[in-house]
Amino acid sequence: MYLAQTSTLQTQAPFYVNILQDIISSKNLQNKADIDTAITEAREIAKGEKNIFAIDNNHYFLVTTLISKYKEKLLAFQDNSFENDTYNEILELLK
């Protein structure tokens, strides 16, 4: 008997999609700080300021996804304040 295997994208992406949709619609901003932390960590890694092995395991999927698919935008961020456009772009990456 073979066990069905699911990719991390199939299991993790819907979780982050829901959080990002809530942030964008201002329904629930409870997880905004966590998402902002993950974006900041991804930016620090993209700029070579932080080692990828030092990232928080809670955000590993999102951070690695951002580094692989959103690196140019990460490098352009000047600070840690992110607008809804940023969340919308990340949401589209995960869909």
A tleap script that builds the chain and sets N, CA, C and O, in Angstrom:
source leaprc.protein.ff14SB
mol = sequence {
  NMET TYR LEU ALA GLN THR SER THR LEU GLN
  THR GLN ALA PRO PHE TYR VAL ASN ILE LEU
  GLN ASP ILE ILE SER SER LYS ASN LEU GLN
  ASN LYS ALA ASP ILE ASP THR ALA ILE THR
  GLU ALA ARG GLU ILE ALA LYS GLY GLU LYS
  ASN ILE PHE ALA ILE ASP ASN ASN HIE TYR
  PHE LEU VAL THR THR LEU ILE SER LYS TYR
  LYS GLU LYS LEU LEU ALA PHE GLN ASP ASN
  SER PHE GLU ASN ASP THR TYR ASN GLU ILE
  LEU GLU LEU LEU CLYS
}
set mol.1.N position { 0.841 -1.173 0.000 }
set mol.1.CA position { 0.000 0.000 0.000 }
set mol.1.C position { 0.891 1.242 0.000 }
set mol.1.O position { 1.870 1.315 0.743 }
set mol.2.N position { 0.546 2.200 -0.826 }
set mol.2.CA position { 1.305 3.444 -0.920 }
set mol.2.C position { 0.563 4.554 -0.180 }
set mol.2.O position { -0.658 4.687 -0.274 }
set mol.3.N position { 1.316 5.322 0.536 }
set mol.3.CA position { 0.725 6.470 1.207 }
set mol.3.C position { 0.738 7.662 0.257 }
set mol.3.O position { 1.710 7.885 -0.466 }
set mol.4.N position { -0.318 8.399 0.267 }
set mol.4.CA position { -0.377 9.601 -0.570 }
set mol.4.C position { 0.593 10.637 -0.021 }
set mol.4.O position { 0.657 10.874 1.185 }
set mol.5.N position { 1.336 11.237 -0.915 }
set mol.5.CA position { 2.264 12.279 -0.506 }
set mol.5.C position { 1.737 13.622 -0.988 }
set mol.5.O position { 1.291 13.764 -2.126 }
set mol.6.N position { 1.797 14.583 -0.112 }
set mol.6.CA position { 1.394 15.931 -0.494 }
set mol.6.C position { 2.599 16.842 -0.374 }
set mol.6.O position { 3.463 16.656 0.483 }
set mol.7.N position { 2.635 17.806 -1.231 }
set mol.7.CA position { 3.755 18.740 -1.188 }
set mol.7.C position { 3.523 19.763 -0.085 }
set mol.7.O position { 2.401 19.956 0.385 }
set mol.8.N position { 4.589 20.401 0.308 }
set mol.8.CA position { 4.488 21.455 1.302 }
set mol.8.C position { 3.598 22.573 0.790 }
set mol.8.O position { 2.854 23.180 1.560 }
set mol.9.N position { 3.670 22.849 -0.509 }
set mol.9.CA position { 2.843 23.899 -1.093 }
set mol.9.C position { 1.362 23.592 -0.897 }
set mol.9.O position { 0.578 24.492 -0.597 }
set mol.10.N position { 0.977 22.337 -1.064 }
set mol.10.CA position { -0.422 21.956 -0.915 }
set mol.10.C position { -0.897 22.059 0.526 }
set mol.10.O position { -2.071 22.335 0.771 }
set mol.11.N position { -0.009 21.842 1.475 }
set mol.11.CA position { -0.425 21.854 2.871 }
set mol.11.C position { -0.212 23.193 3.557 }
set mol.11.O position { -1.021 23.582 4.399 }
set mol.12.N position { 0.844 23.901 3.224 }
set mol.12.CA position { 1.164 25.162 3.889 }
set mol.12.C position { 0.539 26.377 3.216 }
set mol.12.O position { 0.109 27.307 3.898 }
set mol.13.N position { 0.485 26.380 1.899 }
set mol.13.CA position { -0.008 27.558 1.179 }
set mol.13.C position { -1.415 27.978 1.613 }
set mol.13.O position { -1.629 29.166 1.852 }
set mol.14.N position { -2.383 27.065 1.727 }
set mol.14.CA position { -3.728 27.498 2.133 }
set mol.14.C position { -3.754 28.195 3.498 }
set mol.14.O position { -4.543 29.115 3.714 }
set mol.15.N position { -2.905 27.762 4.398 }
set mol.15.CA position { -2.797 28.388 5.714 }
set mol.15.C position { -2.401 29.854 5.568 }
set mol.15.O position { -3.036 30.733 6.151 }
set mol.16.N position { -1.359 30.116 4.794 }
set mol.16.CA position { -0.892 31.487 4.598 }
set mol.16.C position { -1.842 32.297 3.726 }
set mol.16.O position { -1.975 33.506 3.919 }
set mol.17.N position { -2.498 31.658 2.778 }
set mol.17.CA position { -3.482 32.347 1.941 }
set mol.17.C position { -4.589 32.916 2.826 }
set mol.17.O position { -4.973 34.075 2.667 }
set mol.18.N position { -5.099 32.121 3.745 }
set mol.18.CA position { -6.161 32.588 4.643 }
set mol.18.C position { -5.698 33.755 5.505 }
set mol.18.O position { -6.424 34.734 5.678 }
set mol.19.N position { -4.495 33.648 6.043 }
set mol.19.CA position { -3.963 34.727 6.883 }
set mol.19.C position { -3.811 36.008 6.072 }
set mol.19.O position { -4.216 37.080 6.520 }
set mol.20.N position { -3.230 35.900 4.883 }
set mol.20.CA position { -3.022 37.084 4.045 }
set mol.20.C position { -4.349 37.710 3.616 }
set mol.20.O position { -4.470 38.934 3.583 }
set mol.21.N position { -5.331 36.893 3.290 }
set mol.21.CA position { -6.643 37.425 2.921 }
set mol.21.C position { -7.264 38.185 4.089 }
set mol.21.O position { -7.885 39.229 3.891 }
set mol.22.N position { -7.100 37.667 5.299 }
set mol.22.CA position { -7.613 38.354 6.483 }
set mol.22.C position { -6.900 39.684 6.712 }
set mol.22.O position { -7.531 40.675 7.080 }
set mol.23.N position { -5.596 39.705 6.495 }
set mol.23.CA position { -4.834 40.949 6.664 }
set mol.23.C position { -5.273 41.981 5.631 }
set mol.23.O position { -5.502 43.143 5.966 }
set mol.24.N position { -5.388 41.560 4.391 }
set mol.24.CA position { -5.767 42.477 3.306 }
set mol.24.C position { -7.161 43.059 3.534 }
set mol.24.O position { -7.389 44.246 3.301 }
set mol.25.N position { -8.080 42.228 3.984 }
set mol.25.CA position { -9.456 42.686 4.200 }
set mol.25.C position { -9.650 43.322 5.576 }
set mol.25.O position { -10.746 43.780 5.899 }
set mol.26.N position { -8.605 43.352 6.375 }
set mol.26.CA position { -8.636 43.910 7.742 }
set mol.26.C position { -9.619 43.184 8.648 }
set mol.26.O position { -10.076 43.748 9.642 }
set mol.27.N position { -9.949 41.942 8.318 }
set mol.27.CA position { -10.845 41.146 9.157 }
set mol.27.C position { -10.155 40.723 10.444 }
set mol.27.O position { -10.735 40.782 11.528 }
set mol.28.N position { -8.910 40.296 10.303 }
set mol.28.CA position { -8.186 39.770 11.451 }
set mol.28.C position { -6.715 40.123 11.280 }
set mol.28.O position { -6.016 39.529 10.459 }
set mol.29.N position { -6.260 41.074 12.044 }
set mol.29.CA position { -4.869 41.518 11.939 }
set mol.29.C position { -3.983 40.859 12.989 }
set mol.29.O position { -2.836 41.261 13.187 }
set mol.30.N position { -4.518 39.857 13.654 }
set mol.30.CA position { -3.810 39.165 14.728 }
set mol.30.C position { -2.488 38.555 14.260 }
set mol.30.O position { -1.520 38.552 15.020 }
set mol.31.N position { -2.424 38.049 13.051 }
set mol.31.CA position { -1.218 37.382 12.552 }
set mol.31.C position { -0.330 38.283 11.699 }
set mol.31.O position { 0.669 37.823 11.146 }
set mol.32.N position { -0.683 39.561 11.587 }
set mol.32.CA position { 0.075 40.484 10.744 }
set mol.32.C position { 1.530 40.585 11.193 }
set mol.32.O position { 2.435 40.598 10.358 }
set mol.33.N position { 1.761 40.654 12.482 }
set mol.33.CA position { 3.134 40.767 12.994 }
set mol.33.C position { 3.960 39.543 12.614 }
set mol.33.O position { 5.141 39.669 12.291 }
set mol.34.N position { 3.348 38.361 12.650 }
set mol.34.CA position { 4.067 37.137 12.274 }
set mol.34.C position { 4.424 37.138 10.788 }
set mol.34.O position { 5.529 36.746 10.413 }
set mol.35.N position { 3.498 37.572 9.953 }
set mol.35.CA position { 3.763 37.641 8.514 }
set mol.35.C position { 4.852 38.670 8.237 }
set mol.35.O position { 5.756 38.427 7.438 }
set mol.36.N position { 4.760 39.820 8.901 }
set mol.36.CA position { 5.783 40.858 8.730 }
set mol.36.C position { 7.159 40.354 9.163 }
set mol.36.O position { 8.165 40.668 8.528 }
set mol.37.N position { 7.201 39.577 10.237 }
set mol.37.CA position { 8.467 38.989 10.699 }
set mol.37.C position { 9.037 38.049 9.647 }
set mol.37.O position { 10.240 38.063 9.386 }
set mol.38.N position { 8.181 37.234 9.046 }
set mol.38.CA position { 8.639 36.305 8.007 }
set mol.38.C position { 9.164 37.062 6.787 }
set mol.38.O position { 10.184 36.681 6.213 }
set mol.39.N position { 8.476 38.123 6.393 }
set mol.39.CA position { 8.932 38.926 5.252 }
set mol.39.C position { 10.276 39.569 5.578 }
set mol.39.O position { 11.179 39.595 4.742 }
set mol.40.N position { 10.401 40.084 6.788 }
set mol.40.CA position { 11.654 40.715 7.214 }
set mol.40.C position { 12.794 39.705 7.230 }
set mol.40.O position { 13.896 40.003 6.771 }
set mol.41.N position { 12.531 38.495 7.763 }
set mol.41.CA position { 13.561 37.451 7.772 }
set mol.41.C position { 13.981 37.084 6.350 }
set mol.41.O position { 15.168 36.917 6.073 }
set mol.42.N position { 13.014 36.962 5.461 }
set mol.42.CA position { 13.325 36.627 4.067 }
set mol.42.C position { 14.178 37.719 3.433 }
set mol.42.O position { 15.121 37.429 2.697 }
set mol.43.N position { 13.845 38.975 3.722 }
set mol.43.CA position { 14.630 40.091 3.185 }
set mol.43.C position { 16.064 40.053 3.712 }
set mol.43.O position { 17.009 40.252 2.949 }
set mol.44.N position { 16.232 39.799 5.010 }
set mol.44.CA position { 17.569 39.738 5.608 }
set mol.44.C position { 18.399 38.616 4.992 }
set mol.44.O position { 19.598 38.782 4.769 }
set mol.45.N position { 17.776 37.491 4.719 }
set mol.45.CA position { 18.484 36.371 4.091 }
set mol.45.C position { 18.838 36.723 2.649 }
set mol.45.O position { 19.952 36.459 2.197 }
set mol.46.N position { 17.889 37.318 1.930 }
set mol.46.CA position { 18.138 37.705 0.535 }
set mol.46.C position { 19.293 38.697 0.430 }
set mol.46.O position { 20.048 38.672 -0.542 }
set mol.47.N position { 19.430 39.566 1.422 }
set mol.47.CA position { 20.507 40.561 1.422 }
set mol.47.C position { 21.810 40.016 2.007 }
set mol.47.O position { 22.827 40.710 2.012 }
set mol.48.N position { 21.780 38.779 2.497 }
set mol.48.CA position { 22.977 38.182 3.073 }
set mol.48.C position { 23.262 38.634 4.493 }
set mol.48.O position { 24.370 38.441 4.993 }
set mol.49.N position { 22.277 39.231 5.149 }
set mol.49.CA position { 22.443 39.722 6.515 }
set mol.49.C position { 22.153 38.649 7.560 }
set mol.49.O position { 22.512 38.800 8.727 }
set mol.50.N position { 21.504 37.572 7.139 }
set mol.50.CA position { 21.114 36.514 8.065 }
set mol.50.C position { 21.293 35.171 7.374 }
set mol.50.O position { 21.118 35.058 6.161 }
set mol.51.N position { 21.639 34.166 8.144 }
set mol.51.CA position { 21.827 32.817 7.634 }
set mol.51.C position { 20.472 32.120 7.546 }
set mol.51.O position { 19.659 32.218 8.465 }
set mol.52.N position { 20.234 31.428 6.461 }
set mol.52.CA position { 18.950 30.740 6.272 }
set mol.52.C position { 18.694 29.689 7.353 }
set mol.52.O position { 17.543 29.367 7.648 }
set mol.53.N position { 19.749 29.162 7.934 }
set mol.53.CA position { 19.590 28.142 8.969 }
set mol.53.C position { 19.181 28.738 10.311 }
set mol.53.O position { 18.892 28.002 11.255 }
set mol.54.N position { 19.153 30.052 10.400 }
set mol.54.CA position { 18.791 30.720 11.648 }
set mol.54.C position { 17.337 31.196 11.663 }
set mol.54.O position { 16.912 31.856 12.611 }
set mol.55.N position { 16.576 30.866 10.621 }
set mol.55.CA position { 15.198 31.361 10.574 }
set mol.55.C position { 14.305 30.579 11.522 }
set mol.55.O position { 14.595 29.440 11.889 }
set mol.56.N position { 13.224 31.217 11.904 }
set mol.56.CA position { 12.231 30.626 12.793 }
set mol.56.C position { 11.518 29.489 12.055 }
set mol.56.O position { 11.014 29.685 10.949 }
set mol.57.N position { 11.477 28.325 12.655 }
set mol.57.CA position { 10.829 27.173 12.018 }
set mol.57.C position { 9.351 27.416 11.734 }
set mol.57.O position { 8.791 26.826 10.811 }
set mol.58.N position { 8.721 28.276 12.518 }
set mol.58.CA position { 7.301 28.556 12.298 }
set mol.58.C position { 7.041 29.215 10.951 }
set mol.58.O position { 5.950 29.091 10.394 }
set mol.59.N position { 8.041 29.915 10.430 }
set mol.59.CA position { 7.867 30.645 9.176 }
set mol.59.C position { 8.682 30.042 8.034 }
set mol.59.O position { 8.791 30.656 6.973 }
set mol.60.N position { 9.245 28.878 8.221 }
set mol.60.CA position { 10.188 28.318 7.254 }
set mol.60.C position { 9.611 28.265 5.842 }
set mol.60.O position { 10.263 28.709 4.897 }
set mol.61.N position { 8.419 27.737 5.683 }
set mol.61.CA position { 7.814 27.617 4.352 }
set mol.61.C position { 7.653 28.979 3.691 }
set mol.61.O position { 8.031 29.159 2.534 }
set mol.62.N position { 7.092 29.937 4.423 }
set mol.62.CA position { 6.864 31.256 3.838 }
set mol.62.C position { 8.181 31.947 3.508 }
set mol.62.O position { 8.309 32.547 2.441 }
set mol.63.N position { 9.152 31.874 4.396 }
set mol.63.CA position { 10.444 32.521 4.159 }
set mol.63.C position { 11.125 31.928 2.931 }
set mol.63.O position { 11.601 32.670 2.071 }
set mol.64.N position { 11.178 30.612 2.841 }
set mol.64.CA position { 11.853 29.991 1.695 }
set mol.64.C position { 11.096 30.244 0.391 }
set mol.64.O position { 11.713 30.388 -0.665 }
set mol.65.N position { 9.779 30.299 0.455 }
set mol.65.CA position { 8.992 30.624 -0.735 }
set mol.65.C position { 9.284 32.045 -1.197 }
set mol.65.O position { 9.452 32.295 -2.391 }
set mol.66.N position { 9.344 32.968 -0.253 }
set mol.66.CA position { 9.634 34.363 -0.606 }
set mol.66.C position { 11.026 34.507 -1.198 }
set mol.66.O position { 11.219 35.245 -2.164 }
set mol.67.N position { 11.992 33.810 -0.628 }
set mol.67.CA position { 13.362 33.900 -1.142 }
set mol.67.C position { 13.436 33.357 -2.569 }
set mol.67.O position { 14.132 33.918 -3.415 }
set mol.68.N position { 12.725 32.276 -2.829 }
set mol.68.CA position { 12.821 31.662 -4.151 }
set mol.68.C position { 11.968 32.357 -5.215 }
set mol.68.O position { 12.325 32.328 -6.393 }
set mol.69.N position { 10.853 32.980 -4.830 }
set mol.69.CA position { 9.936 33.530 -5.830 }
set mol.69.C position { 9.748 35.047 -5.762 }
set mol.69.O position { 9.084 35.625 -6.623 }
set mol.70.N position { 10.319 35.689 -4.758 }
set mol.70.CA position { 10.027 37.102 -4.518 }
set mol.70.C position { 11.287 37.880 -4.150 }
set mol.70.O position { 11.211 38.967 -3.578 }
set mol.71.N position { 12.442 37.317 -4.482 }
set mol.71.CA position { 13.719 37.865 -4.025 }
set mol.71.C position { 13.958 39.300 -4.482 }
set mol.71.O position { 14.396 40.129 -3.686 }
set mol.72.N position { 13.682 39.606 -5.734 }
set mol.72.CA position { 13.935 40.963 -6.243 }
set mol.72.C position { 13.142 42.008 -5.463 }
set mol.72.O position { 13.655 43.082 -5.149 }
set mol.73.N position { 11.904 41.688 -5.159 }
set mol.73.CA position { 11.071 42.619 -4.379 }
set mol.73.C position { 11.602 42.740 -2.955 }
set mol.73.O position { 11.616 43.831 -2.384 }
set mol.74.N position { 12.038 41.621 -2.385 }
set mol.74.CA position { 12.596 41.656 -1.027 }
set mol.74.C position { 13.790 42.592 -0.954 }
set mol.74.O position { 13.934 43.362 -0.004 }
set mol.75.N position { 14.638 42.517 -1.962 }
set mol.75.CA position { 15.839 43.348 -1.981 }
set mol.75.C position { 15.508 44.835 -2.101 }
set mol.75.O position { 16.309 45.682 -1.705 }
set mol.76.N position { 14.349 45.150 -2.638 }
set mol.76.CA position { 13.957 46.548 -2.830 }
set mol.76.C position { 13.361 47.194 -1.575 }
set mol.76.O position { 13.303 48.420 -1.482 }
set mol.77.N position { 12.921 46.382 -0.615 }
set mol.77.CA position { 12.329 46.946 0.602 }
set mol.77.C position { 13.372 47.711 1.398 }
set mol.77.O position { 14.490 47.236 1.596 }
set mol.78.N position { 12.996 48.899 1.851 }
set mol.78.CA position { 13.905 49.741 2.622 }
set mol.78.C position { 13.701 49.596 4.128 }
set mol.78.O position { 14.632 49.794 4.908 }
set mol.79.N position { 12.488 49.253 4.528 }
set mol.79.CA position { 12.205 49.142 5.961 }
set mol.79.C position { 11.251 47.979 6.206 }
set mol.79.O position { 11.002 47.168 5.314 }
set mol.80.N position { 10.724 47.907 7.423 }
set mol.80.CA position { 9.864 46.787 7.798 }
set mol.80.C position { 8.380 47.134 7.781 }
set mol.80.O position { 7.578 46.432 8.397 }
set mol.81.N position { 8.006 48.189 7.097 }
set mol.81.CA position { 6.581 48.506 6.986 }
set mol.81.C position { 6.108 48.066 5.605 }
set mol.81.O position { 6.622 48.518 4.582 }
set mol.82.N position { 5.133 47.189 5.599 }
set mol.82.CA position { 4.662 46.595 4.358 }
set mol.82.C position { 3.225 47.025 4.098 }
set mol.82.O position { 2.403 47.077 5.013 }
set mol.83.N position { 2.937 47.328 2.849 }
set mol.83.CA position { 1.612 47.795 2.442 }
set mol.83.C position { 0.768 46.617 1.950 }
set mol.83.O position { 1.272 45.509 1.772 }
set mol.84.N position { -0.522 46.876 1.733 }
set mol.84.CA position { -1.411 45.835 1.215 }
set mol.84.C position { -0.952 45.313 -0.140 }
set mol.84.O position { -1.197 44.151 -0.466 }
set mol.85.N position { -0.288 46.156 -0.940 }
set mol.85.CA position { 0.232 45.692 -2.230 }
set mol.85.C position { 1.208 44.535 -2.037 }
set mol.85.O position { 1.212 43.580 -2.814 }
set mol.86.N position { 2.025 44.628 -1.009 }
set mol.86.CA position { 2.985 43.560 -0.710 }
set mol.86.C position { 2.250 42.277 -0.370 }
set mol.86.O position { 2.582 41.209 -0.884 }
set mol.87.N position { 1.250 42.382 0.496 }
set mol.87.CA position { 0.484 41.193 0.883 }
set mol.87.C position { -0.258 40.604 -0.317 }
set mol.87.O position { -0.351 39.383 -0.451 }
set mol.88.N position { -0.782 41.460 -1.186 }
set mol.88.CA position { -1.467 40.980 -2.396 }
set mol.88.C position { -0.513 40.224 -3.317 }
set mol.88.O position { -0.870 39.177 -3.857 }
set mol.89.N position { 0.686 40.746 -3.495 }
set mol.89.CA position { 1.670 40.076 -4.353 }
set mol.89.C position { 2.057 38.716 -3.779 }
set mol.89.O position { 2.167 37.738 -4.518 }
set mol.90.N position { 2.261 38.653 -2.485 }
set mol.90.CA position { 2.620 37.383 -1.842 }
set mol.90.C position { 1.451 36.408 -1.936 }
set mol.90.O position { 1.648 35.216 -2.173 }
set mol.91.N position { 0.252 36.909 -1.753 }
set mol.91.CA position { -0.944 36.077 -1.874 }
set mol.91.C position { -1.017 35.437 -3.255 }
set mol.91.O position { -1.326 34.252 -3.372 }
set mol.92.N position { -0.737 36.202 -4.289 }
set mol.92.CA position { -0.760 35.669 -5.655 }
set mol.92.C position { 0.315 34.600 -5.861 }
set mol.92.O position { 0.101 33.646 -6.609 }
set mol.93.N position { 1.452 34.751 -5.214 }
set mol.93.CA position { 2.506 33.725 -5.310 }
set mol.93.C position { 2.045 32.389 -4.742 }
set mol.93.O position { 2.402 31.325 -5.248 }
set mol.94.N position { 1.254 32.463 -3.694 }
set mol.94.CA position { 0.844 31.251 -2.985 }
set mol.94.C position { -0.376 30.572 -3.592 }
set mol.94.O position { -0.649 29.408 -3.298 }
set mol.95.N position { -1.100 31.280 -4.426 }
set mol.95.CA position { -2.322 30.694 -5.016 }
set mol.95.C position { -1.986 29.769 -6.159 }
set mol.95.O position { -2.884 29.191 -6.769 }
savepdb mol mol.pdb
quit
